[in-house]
Amino acid sequence: MGRITFQKRQKEMKRQEKQRAKAERRAQKKLTKNTEGGAPIEAMEPMEPLEPMETVETVPVPTDTEP
C-alpha cells in the first residue's frame, strides 16, 4: 500500500514540475516577444490597393408562399 502512495506522490511532483516549466517557458517567450517587437509599422512597404470584385446579379428564389 505504501508503494502506491509513493508512486502517486512522485507522479504529482512530476506533473507540478512540468507545469512550472511550461509557465516559465511561456513567461520567457512573452518577454522575448515584447523585446523583439519586429519591424515598426512605418518601416513596412505600403500595400497595393485591392481591386473590387465583380458583382454578380442574383435572381430571386421563388418561395412557396407566392401565388
N, CA, C and O atoms as a Tinker XYZ file with bonds, in Angstrom:
   268  protein
     1  N      0.828000   -1.193000    0.000000    73     2
     2  CA     0.000000    0.000000    0.000000    64     1     3
     3  C      0.871000    1.255000    0.000000    63     2     4     5
     4  O      0.521000    2.244000   -0.643000    81     3
     5  N      1.976000    1.230000    0.696000    73     3     6
     6  CA     2.873000    2.370000    0.750000    64     5     7
     7  C      3.484000    2.695000   -0.598000    63     6     8     9
     8  O      3.738000    3.858000   -0.912000    81     7
     9  N      3.717000    1.666000   -1.390000    73     7    10
    10  CA     4.320000    1.861000   -2.703000    64     9    11
    11  C      3.408000    2.674000   -3.618000    63    10    12    13
    12  O      3.881000    3.530000   -4.366000    81    11
    13  N      2.092000    2.408000   -3.561000    73    11    14
    14  CA     1.132000    3.143000   -4.391000    64    13    15
    15  C      1.129000    4.617000   -4.007000    63    14    16    17
    16  O      1.126000    5.482000   -4.883000    81    15
    17  N      1.129000    4.912000   -2.722000    73    15    18
    18  CA     1.148000    6.294000   -2.249000    64    17    19
    19  C      2.408000    7.004000   -2.734000    63    18    20    21
    20  O      2.345000    8.157000   -3.161000    81    19
    21  N      3.538000    6.330000   -2.673000    73    19    22
    22  CA     4.801000    6.902000   -3.135000    64    21    23
    23  C      4.739000    7.187000   -4.634000    63    22    24    25
    24  O      5.189000    8.239000   -5.088000    81    23
    25  N      4.182000    6.252000   -5.400000    73    23    26
    26  CA     4.069000    6.450000   -6.848000    64    25    27
    27  C      3.162000    7.629000   -7.171000    63    26    28    29
    28  O      3.459000    8.425000   -8.061000    81    27
    29  N      2.063000    7.735000   -6.447000    73    27    30
    30  CA     1.146000    8.856000   -6.665000    64    29    31
    31  C      1.834000   10.179000   -6.368000    63    30    32    33
    32  O      1.684000   11.151000   -7.109000    81    31
    33  N      2.594000   10.207000   -5.271000    73    31    34
    34  CA     3.296000   11.431000   -4.900000    64    33    35
    35  C      4.328000   11.803000   -5.955000    63    34    36    37
    36  O      4.453000   12.970000   -6.324000    81    35
    37  N      5.071000   10.801000   -6.443000    73    35    38
    38  CA     6.077000   11.051000   -7.481000    64    37    39
    39  C      5.417000   11.576000   -8.755000    63    38    40    41
    40  O      5.919000   12.503000   -9.391000    81    39
    41  N      4.298000   10.977000   -9.115000    73    39    42
    42  CA     3.571000   11.393000  -10.319000    64    41    43
    43  C      3.080000   12.833000  -10.171000    63    42    44    45
    44  O      3.196000   13.626000  -11.106000    81    43
    45  N      2.540000   13.170000   -9.017000    73    43    46
    46  CA     2.059000   14.521000   -8.763000    64    45    47
    47  C      3.210000   15.525000   -8.775000    63    46    48    49
    48  O      3.062000   16.617000   -9.324000    81    47
    49  N      4.340000   15.181000   -8.190000    73    47    50
    50  CA     5.505000   16.068000   -8.193000    64    49    51
    51  C      5.996000   16.307000   -9.621000    63    50    52    53
    52  O      6.354000   17.428000   -9.980000    81    51
    53  N      6.012000   15.256000  -10.426000    73    51    54
    54  CA     6.441000   15.371000  -11.814000    64    53    55
    55  C      5.484000   16.275000  -12.596000    63    54    56    57
    56  O      5.915000   17.090000  -13.412000    81    55
    57  N      4.181000   16.121000  -12.338000    73    55    58
    58  CA     3.180000   16.941000  -13.012000    64    57    59
    59  C      3.356000   18.410000  -12.638000    63    58    60    61
    60  O      3.300000   19.281000  -13.507000    81    59
    61  N      3.566000   18.688000  -11.363000    73    59    62
    62  CA     3.759000   20.065000  -10.915000    64    61    63
    63  C      5.019000   20.680000  -11.509000    63    62    64    65
    64  O      5.017000   21.847000  -11.900000    81    63
    65  N      6.093000   19.903000  -11.578000    73    63    66
    66  CA     7.350000   20.396000  -12.154000    64    65    67
    67  C      7.163000   20.720000  -13.643000    63    66    68    69
    68  O      7.656000   21.732000  -14.140000    81    67
    69  N      6.447000   19.845000  -14.332000    73    67    70
    70  CA     6.193000   20.065000  -15.756000    64    69    71
    71  C      5.360000   21.330000  -15.956000    63    70    72    73
    72  O      5.623000   22.111000  -16.870000    81    71
    73  N      4.363000   21.529000  -15.106000    73    71    74
    74  CA     3.516000   22.712000  -15.170000    64    73    75
    75  C      4.333000   23.979000  -14.893000    63    74    76    77
    76  O      4.148000   24.993000  -15.565000    81    75
    77  N      5.235000   23.923000  -13.906000    73    75    78
    78  CA     6.091000   25.050000  -13.567000    64    77    79
    79  C      7.014000   25.402000  -14.741000    63    78    80    81
    80  O      7.203000   26.574000  -15.067000    81    79
    81  N      7.588000   24.360000  -15.373000    73    79    82
    82  CA     8.487000   24.579000  -16.503000    64    81    83
    83  C      7.732000   25.201000  -17.685000    63    82    84    85
    84  O      8.260000   26.073000  -18.377000    81    83
    85  N      6.508000   24.750000  -17.906000    73    83    86
    86  CA     5.710000   25.288000  -19.001000    64    85    87
    87  C      5.388000   26.760000  -18.763000    63    86    88    89
    88  O      5.466000   27.570000  -19.687000    81    87
    89  N      5.030000   27.109000  -17.534000    73    87    90
    90  CA     4.736000   28.501000  -17.194000    64    89    91
    91  C      5.985000   29.364000  -17.372000    63    90    92    93
    92  O      5.900000   30.505000  -17.827000    81    91
    93  N      7.129000   28.819000  -17.014000    73    91    94
    94  CA     8.392000   29.546000  -17.175000    64    93    95
    95  C      8.694000   29.790000  -18.654000    63    94    96    97
    96  O      9.112000   30.883000  -19.035000    81    95
    97  N      8.480000   28.761000  -19.489000    73    95    98
    98  CA     8.697000   28.920000  -20.935000    64    97    99
    99  C      7.757000   29.972000  -21.517000    63    98   100   101
   100  O      8.162000   30.781000  -22.352000    81    99
   101  N      6.502000   29.957000  -21.073000    73    99   102
   102  CA     5.543000   30.956000  -21.562000    64   101   103
   103  C      5.986000   32.364000  -21.193000    63   102   104   105
   104  O      5.941000   33.272000  -22.022000    81   103
   105  N      6.414000   32.544000  -19.947000    73   103   106
   106  CA     6.863000   33.858000  -19.492000    64   105   107
   107  C      8.084000   34.314000  -20.287000    63   106   108   109
   108  O      8.172000   35.479000  -20.676000    81   107
   109  N      9.025000   33.404000  -20.531000    73   107   110
   110  CA    10.233000   33.740000  -21.290000    64   109   111
   111  C      9.872000   34.115000  -22.725000    63   110   112   113
   112  O     10.421000   35.066000  -23.280000    81   111
   113  N      8.949000   33.367000  -23.319000    73   111   114
   114  CA     8.522000   33.643000  -24.690000    64   113   115
   115  C      7.840000   35.010000  -24.771000    63   114   116   117
   116  O      8.036000   35.759000  -25.729000    81   115
   117  N      7.040000   35.321000  -23.756000    73   115   118
   118  CA     6.350000   36.606000  -23.713000    64   117   119
   119  C      7.355000   37.751000  -23.619000    63   118   120   121
   120  O      7.202000   38.768000  -24.297000    81   119
   121  N      8.383000   37.591000  -22.782000    73   119   122
   122  CA     9.418000   38.614000  -22.648000    64   121   123
   123  C     10.179000   38.788000  -23.958000    63   122   124   125
   124  O     10.444000   39.913000  -24.382000    81   123
   125  N     10.528000   37.681000  -24.594000    73   123   126
   126  CA    11.260000   37.731000  -25.858000    64   125   127
   127  C     10.427000   38.418000  -26.928000    63   126   128   129
   128  O     10.943000   39.228000  -27.698000    81   127
   129  N      9.156000   38.099000  -26.977000    73   127   130
   130  CA     8.254000   38.693000  -27.968000    64   129   131
   131  C      8.149000   40.199000  -27.753000    63   130   132   133
   132  O      8.170000   40.966000  -28.715000    81   131
   133  N      8.034000   40.624000  -26.494000    73   131   134
   134  CA     7.906000   42.056000  -26.195000    64   133   135
   135  C      9.180000   42.828000  -26.508000    63   134   136   137
   136  O      9.101000   43.983000  -26.927000    81   135
   137  N     10.347000   42.230000  -26.317000    73   135   138
   138  CA    11.598000   42.948000  -26.550000    64   137   139
   139  C     11.950000   42.997000  -28.029000    63   138   140   141
   140  O     12.539000   43.976000  -28.487000    81   139
   141  N     11.598000   41.955000  -28.786000    73   139   142
   142  CA    11.910000   41.965000  -30.222000    64   141   143
   143  C     11.077000   43.012000  -30.932000    63   142   144   145
   144  O     11.624000   43.894000  -31.593000    81   143
   145  N      9.778000   42.928000  -30.807000    73   143   146
   146  CA     8.901000   43.917000  -31.394000    64   145   147
   147  C      8.752000   43.824000  -32.900000    63   146   148   149
   148  O      7.741000   44.278000  -33.435000    81   147
   149  N      9.702000   43.263000  -33.592000    73   147   150
   150  CA     9.612000   43.172000  -35.045000    64   149   151
   151  C      9.825000   44.516000  -35.705000    63   150   152   153
   152  O     10.263000   45.470000  -35.061000    81   151
   153  N      9.517000   44.592000  -36.984000    73   151   154
   154  CA     9.690000   45.831000  -37.736000    64   153   155
   155  C      8.568000   46.803000  -37.389000    63   154   156   157
   156  O      7.411000   46.399000  -37.279000    81   155
   157  N      8.904000   48.088000  -37.214000    73   155   158
   158  CA     7.860000   49.075000  -36.957000    64   157   159
   159  C      6.918000   49.171000  -38.152000    63   158   160   161
   160  O      7.313000   48.888000  -39.283000    81   159
   161  N      5.711000   49.558000  -37.910000    73   159   162
   162  CA     4.710000   49.636000  -38.973000    64   161   163
   163  C      5.139000   50.641000  -40.034000    63   162   164   165
   164  O      4.912000   50.412000  -41.222000    81   163
   165  N      5.748000   51.741000  -39.634000    73   163   166
   166  CA     6.159000   52.768000  -40.591000    64   165   167
   167  C      7.204000   52.244000  -41.569000    63   166   168   169
   168  O      7.270000   52.707000  -42.708000    81   167
   169  N      8.020000   51.285000  -41.140000    73   167   170
   170  CA     9.100000   50.783000  -41.973000    64   169   171
   171  C      8.613000   49.780000  -43.017000    63   170   172   173
   172  O      9.347000   49.444000  -43.946000    81   171
   173  N      7.399000   49.310000  -42.869000    73   171   174
   174  CA     6.880000   48.326000  -43.809000    64   173   175
   175  C      6.507000   48.991000  -45.124000    63   174   176   177
   176  O      6.133000   50.164000  -45.154000    81   175
   177  N      6.611000   48.235000  -46.210000    73   175   178
   178  CA     6.234000   48.756000  -47.514000    64   177   179
   179  C      4.720000   48.861000  -47.609000    63   178   180   181
   180  O      4.003000   47.998000  -47.103000    81   179
   181  N      4.226000   49.923000  -48.259000    73   179   182
   182  CA     2.776000   50.041000  -48.389000    64   181   183
   183  C      2.232000   48.979000  -49.344000    63   182   184   185
   184  O      2.892000   48.600000  -50.311000    81   183
   185  N      1.052000   48.520000  -49.064000    73   183   186
   186  CA     0.428000   47.510000  -49.915000    64   185   187
   187  C     -0.309000   48.187000  -51.049000    63   186   188   189
   188  O     -0.744000   49.332000  -50.931000    81   187
   189  N     -0.444000   47.471000  -52.146000    73   187   190
   190  CA    -1.217000   47.983000  -53.262000    64   189   191
   191  C     -2.694000   47.892000  -52.904000    63   190   192   193
   192  O     -3.110000   46.945000  -52.235000    81   191
   193  N     -3.493000   48.864000  -53.340000    73   191   194
   194  CA    -4.920000   48.798000  -53.025000    64   193   195
   195  C     -5.564000   47.601000  -53.726000    63   194   196   197
   196  O     -5.179000   47.239000  -54.838000    81   195
   197  N     -6.514000   47.013000  -53.084000    73   195   198
   198  CA    -7.213000   45.877000  -53.658000    64   197   199
   199  C     -8.236000   46.354000  -54.673000    63   198   200   201
   200  O     -8.867000   47.397000  -54.501000    81   199
   201  N     -8.387000   45.578000  -55.725000    73   199   202
   202  CA    -9.389000   45.906000  -56.731000    64   201   203
   203  C    -10.719000   45.302000  -56.304000    63   202   204   205
   204  O    -10.754000   44.190000  -55.776000    81   203
   205  N    -11.818000   46.028000  -56.527000    73   203   206
   206  CA   -13.118000   45.478000  -56.126000    64   205   207
   207  C    -13.475000   44.253000  -56.972000    63   206   208   209
   208  O    -13.122000   44.169000  -58.148000    81   207
   209  N    -14.163000   43.331000  -56.363000    73   207   210
   210  CA   -14.586000   42.130000  -57.076000    64   209   211
   211  C    -15.776000   42.470000  -57.960000    63   210   212   213
   212  O    -16.515000   43.417000  -57.690000    81   211
   213  N    -15.952000   41.691000  -59.014000    73   211   214
   214  CA   -17.101000   41.893000  -59.884000    64   213   215
   215  C    -18.359000   41.485000  -59.135000    63   214   216   217
   216  O    -18.378000   40.493000  -58.407000    81   215
   217  N    -19.400000   42.271000  -59.330000    73   215   218
   218  CA   -20.647000   41.920000  -58.668000    64   217   219
   219  C    -21.438000   40.993000  -59.582000    63   218   220   221
   220  O    -21.443000   41.160000  -60.801000    81   219
   221  N    -22.083000   40.048000  -58.998000    73   219   222
   222  CA   -22.889000   39.090000  -59.747000    64   221   223
   223  C    -24.342000   39.374000  -59.430000    63   222   224   225
   224  O    -24.739000   39.457000  -58.268000    81   223
   225  N    -25.137000   39.525000  -60.494000    73   223   226
   226  CA   -26.556000   39.781000  -60.276000    64   225   227
   227  C    -27.215000   38.494000  -59.816000    63   226   228   229
   228  O    -26.960000   37.415000  -60.351000    81   227
   229  N    -28.054000   38.632000  -58.831000    73   227   230
   230  CA   -28.734000   37.453000  -58.307000    64   229   231
   231  C    -30.190000   37.448000  -58.745000    63   230   232   233
   232  O    -30.815000   38.499000  -58.890000    81   231
   233  N    -30.706000   36.271000  -58.948000    73   231   234
   234  CA   -32.103000   36.099000  -59.326000    64   233   235
   235  C    -32.856000   35.701000  -58.059000    63   234   236   237
   236  O    -32.419000   34.805000  -57.336000    81   235
   237  N    -33.983000   36.360000  -57.785000    73   235   238
   238  CA   -34.713000   35.991000  -56.568000    64   237   239
   239  C    -35.190000   34.542000  -56.623000    63   238   240   241
   240  O    -35.611000   34.050000  -57.670000    81   239
   241  N    -35.117000   33.896000  -55.517000    73   239   242
   242  CA   -35.532000   32.497000  -55.421000    64   241   243
   243  C    -37.019000   32.476000  -55.080000    63   242   244   245
   244  O    -37.430000   33.078000  -54.088000    81   243
   245  N    -37.831000   31.791000  -55.886000    73   243   246
   246  CA   -39.269000   31.754000  -55.581000    64   245   247
   247  C    -39.528000   30.978000  -54.290000    63   246   248   249
   248  O    -38.862000   29.988000  -53.989000    81   247
   249  N    -40.497000   31.451000  -53.557000    73   247   250
   250  CA   -40.863000   30.776000  -52.316000    64   249   251
   251  C    -42.214000   30.101000  -52.487000    63   250   252   253
   252  O    -42.925000   30.378000  -53.453000    81   251
   253  N    -42.572000   29.235000  -51.581000    73   251   254
   254  CA   -43.832000   28.511000  -51.670000    64   253   255
   255  C    -45.033000   29.404000  -51.380000    63   254   256   257
   256  O    -46.154000   29.059000  -51.754000    81   255
   257  N    -44.827000   30.538000  -50.726000    73   255   258
   258  CA   -45.943000   31.387000  -50.343000    64   257   259
   259  C    -46.413000   32.284000  -51.484000    63   258   260   261
   260  O    -47.506000   32.845000  -51.405000    81   259
   261  N    -45.620000   32.433000  -52.539000    73   259   262
   262  CA   -46.030000   33.278000  -53.655000    64   261   263
   263  C    -47.020000   32.511000  -54.541000    63   262   264   265
   264  O    -46.895000   31.299000  -54.711000    81   263
   265  N    -48.026000   33.239000  -55.116000    73   263   266
   266  CA   -49.012000   32.556000  -55.981000    64   265   267
   267  C    -48.458000   32.166000  -57.323000    63   266   268
   268  O    -49.174000   31.590000  -58.142000    81   267
